[in-house]
Structures are given as structure tokens and as C-alpha cells.
Amino acid sequence: MPTIEVNDHTFSELHRLATARGITPAEMIDRLIDNLIHRTDEIPLHAIVGDVPTEATYFLTDGTLRITAGPFAGHTFTRPGLARDAVCSMALPRDRDRGDGWDFWIITDTGEPLSSMRDTITSPGWGDRRVR
């Protein structure tokens, strides 16, 4: 089997992402490459608040976020922060400091916060898509 060389930082990040998903680093590379090749206008997301898992999709075309599993499944929000507030109100009703919605939602395929995509989402070449 062919091998590739990566620096220590890249290996650590790759291993962290793979471990979090229960897959091998090679499978993580396959998943990342597949996502780059088959890039769509939909970004699968997830969050866990307390012990309540939630899945969502962020739509690059209009900046909305639809919750697909968990509390508020089927609801669409105009901003990631509004979706975060709704989910947290169910799981942590007394927690008033919920942070930023862009940092709350995790990109399922990479393990990075949605905020890591902000520059890409608002960069030239993405049409009229705007971060809300």
C-alpha cells in the first residue's frame, strides 16, 4: 500500500479527527477527499448539549440552518445562533451564556466548528451567499 508523509501537526489533527469518529486515519483522509470532490451547498453539522445530540444542515445558498435530528428537528433558522439558542433552551434552560452559534455547531465531516468556514462562505466565488 502506498504511503504519504505528513508533518507532526497534520498527523495529530488527522488522528484526532479520526478518533472522534471511530475510524482510521486512512478512512478520515478518504472522507475528507470525498467531501472536497463532491462539495455541495449543504454542510452537515452536529452538536451535543448535555447528553442531547442534535444534527443539522447549514445551507450555503441562503445561510439558513435546518435541524434534522434531535430537539427542533424539521425547524429551519435564519442564523446558526438562533438554532443554537433553541437547542440550548431545551437541554440547558438555565444557561444564559450560550456563546456564538458559529462556534457551537461542529462540521460533522471535519470536526471543526462552523466558524472555520466563515471566510470560505463569504469569499469571492460563493455568489451572493452572506454570513448572517
BALOBA-1460 file (C-alpha; in Angstrom, 3 decimals):
// residues 132
<rec num="1" residu="m" x="0.000" y="0.000" z="0.000"/>
<rec num="2" residu="p" x="1.392" y="3.463" z="-0.849"/>
<rec num="3" residu="t" x="2.209" y="5.830" z="1.993"/>
<rec num="4" residu="i" x="2.230" y="9.591" z="2.367"/>
<rec num="5" residu="e" x="4.349" y="11.767" z="4.616"/>
<rec num="6" residu="v" x="2.800" y="14.490" z="6.761"/>
<rec num="7" residu="n" x="4.230" y="16.744" z="9.436"/>
<rec num="8" residu="d" x="3.596" y="16.036" z="13.130"/>
<rec num="9" residu="h" x="0.864" y="18.672" z="13.451"/>
<rec num="10" residu="t" x="-1.071" y="17.331" z="10.461"/>
<rec num="11" residu="f" x="-0.778" y="13.770" z="11.754"/>
<rec num="12" residu="s" x="-2.023" y="14.820" z="15.211"/>
<rec num="13" residu="e" x="-5.037" y="16.626" z="13.726"/>
<rec num="14" residu="l" x="-5.820" y="13.734" z="11.392"/>
<rec num="15" residu="h" x="-5.588" y="11.256" z="14.254"/>
<rec num="16" residu="r" x="-7.809" y="13.463" z="16.472"/>
<rec num="17" residu="l" x="-10.492" y="13.734" z="13.773"/>
<rec num="18" residu="a" x="-10.400" y="10.006" z="13.021"/>
<rec num="19" residu="t" x="-10.518" y="9.000" z="16.682"/>
<rec num="20" residu="a" x="-13.505" y="11.266" z="17.340"/>
<rec num="21" residu="r" x="-15.399" y="9.411" z="14.599"/>
<rec num="22" residu="g" x="-14.188" y="5.925" z="15.465"/>
<rec num="23" residu="i" x="-12.448" y="5.455" z="12.119"/>
<rec num="24" residu="t" x="-8.852" y="5.029" z="10.978"/>
<rec num="25" residu="p" x="-6.729" y="7.956" z="9.755"/>
<rec num="26" residu="a" x="-6.834" y="6.450" z="6.244"/>
<rec num="27" residu="e" x="-10.644" y="6.418" z="6.345"/>
<rec num="28" residu="m" x="-10.590" y="10.035" z="7.540"/>
<rec num="29" residu="i" x="-8.432" y="11.030" z="4.560"/>
<rec num="30" residu="d" x="-10.874" y="9.237" z="2.238"/>
<rec num="31" residu="r" x="-13.783" y="11.115" z="3.815"/>
<rec num="32" residu="l" x="-12.054" y="14.488" z="3.552"/>
<rec num="33" residu="i" x="-11.096" y="13.936" z="-0.090"/>
<rec num="34" residu="d" x="-14.598" y="12.739" z="-0.934"/>
<rec num="35" residu="n" x="-16.042" y="15.892" z="0.649"/>
<rec num="36" residu="l" x="-13.732" y="18.091" z="-1.401"/>
<rec num="37" residu="i" x="-14.582" y="16.323" z="-4.636"/>
<rec num="38" residu="h" x="-18.323" y="16.170" z="-4.023"/>
<rec num="39" residu="r" x="-18.698" y="19.558" z="-2.387"/>
<rec num="40" residu="t" x="-22.292" y="20.673" z="-2.193"/>
<rec num="41" residu="d" x="-24.102" y="23.700" z="-0.882"/>
<rec num="42" residu="e" x="-25.068" y="21.725" z="2.225"/>
<rec num="43" residu="i" x="-22.814" y="21.272" z="5.240"/>
<rec num="44" residu="p" x="-23.782" y="18.527" z="7.718"/>
<rec num="45" residu="l" x="-23.419" y="19.678" z="11.335"/>
<rec num="46" residu="h" x="-23.883" y="18.303" z="14.811"/>
<rec num="47" residu="a" x="-23.823" y="19.413" z="18.426"/>
<rec num="48" residu="i" x="-24.221" y="17.715" z="21.769"/>
<rec num="49" residu="v" x="-25.693" y="19.750" z="24.602"/>
<rec num="50" residu="g" x="-25.694" y="17.931" z="27.908"/>
<rec num="51" residu="d" x="-26.481" y="14.431" z="26.684"/>
<rec num="52" residu="v" x="-28.784" y="15.560" z="23.860"/>
<rec num="53" residu="p" x="-27.325" y="15.010" z="20.362"/>
<rec num="54" residu="t" x="-28.570" y="17.231" z="17.560"/>
<rec num="55" residu="e" x="-27.880" y="17.049" z="13.828"/>
<rec num="56" residu="a" x="-28.363" y="19.890" z="11.364"/>
<rec num="57" residu="t" x="-27.582" y="21.083" z="7.858"/>
<rec num="58" residu="y" x="-26.202" y="24.519" z="7.006"/>
<rec num="59" residu="f" x="-27.253" y="25.749" z="3.562"/>
<rec num="60" residu="l" x="-24.639" y="27.883" z="1.826"/>
<rec num="61" residu="t" x="-27.146" y="29.172" z="-0.722"/>
<rec num="62" residu="d" x="-29.160" y="31.191" z="1.788"/>
<rec num="63" residu="g" x="-27.324" y="30.946" z="5.123"/>
<rec num="64" residu="t" x="-30.086" y="29.013" z="6.863"/>
<rec num="65" residu="l" x="-29.645" y="26.085" z="9.216"/>
<rec num="66" residu="r" x="-32.168" y="23.226" z="9.386"/>
<rec num="67" residu="i" x="-32.179" y="20.868" z="12.361"/>
<rec num="68" residu="t" x="-32.534" y="17.324" z="11.033"/>
<rec num="69" residu="a" x="-32.430" y="15.224" z="14.228"/>
<rec num="70" residu="g" x="-32.924" y="15.977" z="17.907"/>
<rec num="71" residu="p" x="-34.886" y="18.777" z="19.534"/>
<rec num="72" residu="f" x="-36.479" y="21.088" z="16.965"/>
<rec num="73" residu="a" x="-35.990" y="18.551" z="14.127"/>
<rec num="74" residu="g" x="-37.559" y="19.944" z="10.975"/>
<rec num="75" residu="h" x="-37.222" y="23.585" z="12.023"/>
<rec num="76" residu="t" x="-35.184" y="25.995" z="9.894"/>
<rec num="77" residu="f" x="-33.411" y="29.005" z="11.392"/>
<rec num="78" residu="t" x="-32.082" y="32.098" z="9.639"/>
<rec num="79" residu="r" x="-28.829" y="32.102" z="11.646"/>
<rec num="80" residu="p" x="-26.700" y="29.466" z="13.417"/>
<rec num="81" residu="g" x="-27.056" y="31.384" z="16.697"/>
<rec num="82" residu="l" x="-30.839" y="31.183" z="16.642"/>
<rec num="83" residu="a" x="-30.673" y="27.420" z="16.141"/>
<rec num="84" residu="r" x="-28.151" y="27.172" z="18.984"/>
<rec num="85" residu="d" x="-30.442" y="29.172" z="21.272"/>
<rec num="86" residu="a" x="-33.387" y="26.880" z="20.508"/>
<rec num="87" residu="v" x="-31.405" y="23.682" z="21.134"/>
<rec num="88" residu="c" x="-29.799" y="25.024" z="24.313"/>
<rec num="89" residu="s" x="-33.137" y="26.253" z="25.678"/>
<rec num="90" residu="m" x="-34.325" y="22.640" z="25.696"/>
<rec num="91" residu="a" x="-31.158" y="20.994" z="27.024"/>
<rec num="92" residu="l" x="-29.804" y="23.766" z="29.286"/>
<rec num="93" residu="p" x="-32.758" y="26.042" z="30.133"/>
<rec num="94" residu="r" x="-30.876" y="27.865" z="32.919"/>
<rec num="95" residu="d" x="-27.749" y="28.548" z="30.869"/>
<rec num="96" residu="r" x="-27.974" y="32.121" z="29.583"/>
<rec num="97" residu="d" x="-24.397" y="32.381" z="28.239"/>
<rec num="98" residu="r" x="-24.580" y="30.079" z="25.261"/>
<rec num="99" residu="g" x="-21.768" y="31.544" z="23.179"/>
<rec num="100" residu="d" x="-21.589" y="32.017" z="19.436"/>
<rec num="101" residu="g" x="-23.688" y="29.858" z="17.085"/>
<rec num="102" residu="w" x="-20.807" y="29.668" z="14.613"/>
<rec num="103" residu="d" x="-18.594" y="28.056" z="17.275"/>
<rec num="104" residu="f" x="-21.415" y="25.923" z="18.727"/>
<rec num="105" residu="w" x="-22.128" y="23.880" z="15.579"/>
<rec num="106" residu="i" x="-19.499" y="21.300" z="14.548"/>
<rec num="107" residu="i" x="-18.963" y="20.333" z="10.903"/>
<rec num="108" residu="t" x="-19.611" y="16.606" z="11.000"/>
<rec num="109" residu="d" x="-17.146" y="15.697" z="8.260"/>
<rec num="110" residu="t" x="-14.164" y="17.600" z="9.672"/>
<rec num="111" residu="g" x="-14.790" y="18.044" z="13.397"/>
<rec num="112" residu="e" x="-14.127" y="21.771" z="13.048"/>
<rec num="113" residu="p" x="-16.542" y="24.467" z="14.222"/>
<rec num="114" residu="l" x="-18.778" y="26.048" z="11.593"/>
<rec num="115" residu="s" x="-16.842" y="29.274" z="12.210"/>
<rec num="116" residu="s" x="-13.884" y="27.666" z="10.410"/>
<rec num="117" residu="m" x="-15.917" y="28.031" z="7.178"/>
<rec num="118" residu="r" x="-16.799" y="31.712" z="7.631"/>
<rec num="119" residu="d" x="-14.047" y="33.016" z="5.349"/>
<rec num="120" residu="t" x="-14.910" y="30.446" z="2.679"/>
<rec num="121" residu="i" x="-18.620" y="31.202" z="2.887"/>
<rec num="122" residu="t" x="-18.072" y="34.935" z="2.451"/>
<rec num="123" residu="s" x="-15.186" y="34.787" z="-0.023"/>
<rec num="124" residu="p" x="-15.446" y="35.736" z="-3.695"/>
<rec num="125" residu="g" x="-16.737" y="32.928" z="-5.865"/>
<rec num="126" residu="w" x="-19.503" y="31.930" z="-3.479"/>
<rec num="127" residu="g" x="-22.028" y="34.190" z="-5.186"/>
<rec num="128" residu="d" x="-24.381" y="36.203" z="-3.050"/>
<rec num="129" residu="r" x="-24.084" y="33.963" z="-0.006"/>
<rec num="130" residu="r" x="-23.742" y="36.002" z="3.119"/>
<rec num="131" residu="v" x="-22.961" y="35.110" z="6.699"/>
<rec num="132" residu="r" x="-25.874" y="36.168" z="8.873"/>
